[in-house]
């Protein structure tokens, strides 16, 4: 798991998201209409599956319907504070 220094929560784990959700999280704005994606990487040299969990706004999800996490440009998927994400989304309920 990645680690981030958050202005609100200090050191915390990360959540990966599209630039739109990442910007909302950084501005501490309520999140709605997002999609959770889970992609598996089965090509690990040790034979393990790696599960990538990330979130896209509905617009990015529709535009990239057949794209998996490894096909996005490097700048697209961005880390944000997982605690902020939890507080701003309906996952906290």
PyMOL commands that set and color helices and strands:
alter all, ss='L'
color gray80, all
select helices_A, chain A and resi 19-26+58-63+69-71+82-88+90-92
alter helices_A, ss='H'
color red, helices_A
select strands_A, chain A and resi 3-6+10-17+34-41+50-57+78-81
alter strands_A, ss='S'
color yellow, strands_A
deselect
rebuild
show_as cartoon
